[in-house]
Amino acid sequence: MTALEPADLIASYLDDAMVADIIAIGRRLVEVKERVGHGRYETFVRDRLGFSVSSALRFVRAYQMLESAKLTDLRLLETVQIDCSALYLLSSPATPEQVRAARLKLPLPVNGFAMPR
């Protein structure tokens, strides 16, 4: 075992934990948006949570992407091996479905399915 291997192992555990946190935060933001109602969500995100609206949107998109792929169960997500940066990039509306499907090892979308914006 080299000196880098333990550090890499620790980093992978941190990434797994952060991905789990991103999923949990995204899920909660979806719930909050439904509860606070139209016109209040952005204010709630900024003032109460201290997030920018764009940060909140990245959490939500990541959660929704994994939810639609049935990967919000962390045991399934472990088979994908994804870090936080890749998660945000894959959940971006600019990422083609083919790239997303290939990275997550999913079948290509059918009937015009697209990621939420």
N, C-alpha and C positions, 0 to 999 in steps of 0.2 A: 504494500500500500504506500503510495507516495504522499507527500505532505498536502498536495492539492485534493486528493480524493476525499478526505474528511470534510474539507471546506465545500467541495462540490456537493457532497451529500447533505450537508447542513443547508446550503443554498436551495437544493431541490425541495427540502422540507418546508422552507420558508415560502417558496413559490407555491407549493401545494396549499399551504395555509392561506396565502394571499388570494389565490384563485377561489378558495372556499369562501373567503370573506367578500370578495367581489360578487359572487353568486348570491350570498345572503343579503348584502346591501342592495343589490339590484332587485331582488324579490321584495324586500321591505319597501323600497321606493315605489314599486308598482302598487303595492297595497296602500301606501300613504297617498299616492296620487288619486286613487279611487275615493279615499276617505275625505281628503281636504277639499275636493271639489274644484270645478273649473275656475281658473283665474287666481287660485291661492297656492298652487303647487310650487311655482317658481320662487315665490316669496318665502314659502316654508323652507325650501331647499337652501336658499341663500341665508336667510336670517336665523332659522332654527338649527340647521345642520352645519352651516358654514361652508357648504360646497358651492362651487360654481354650477350653473345649470348645465354646462357642457360636461362637467365631471359626472354629474348625476345621470345624464343621458348615456354616457359610456358605461356606467354600471348597469343601467337598465338594458341597454342593447346587448351587453355580454350575457346577462341573465336570460333575456328572451331568446337569444341565439341558442344557448345551451338547453333551455327548456324545450324549444321547438325540435332540437335534436335528441331530446330525451336523455340529456347528459347532466342534468342537475344533481343526479345521485353521484356523489363523489367517488364511489367505487367504480362507476363506469367512466368517470372523467379521468381517473388514474390511468386507464388504458390509452388515453389520448396523449398524455404527457405534454401539457401546454403551459407556458409561462404567462405571466400577466400581460406583458407587452404584446405577445402573439394573440392572446385572447381579445385584447382591445382592437388590434388590427383586423382580426377575422370578423369581429362583430360590426365593423364599420360598414355603412351602406356602400362605400366605394369598393369593397372587396367583392369580386365576382363569386357567384354561387358555386362555380366549378372549383375555385380555389378553396372555398370554405368546405365544401363537401369532401374534397381530396384530403385536406388536412385533418378533418374530423372523421375521415373514413366513413362517410355517409353516402347513401344513394343520392343521385342528383335530384333536385326538386321536380315535382310533377305538377301539372295544371297551373303554371304561373305562380307558384309559391315564391314569395320574396320575404326577406328579412324586414322586420318593422323598422321604420325610420324615426 
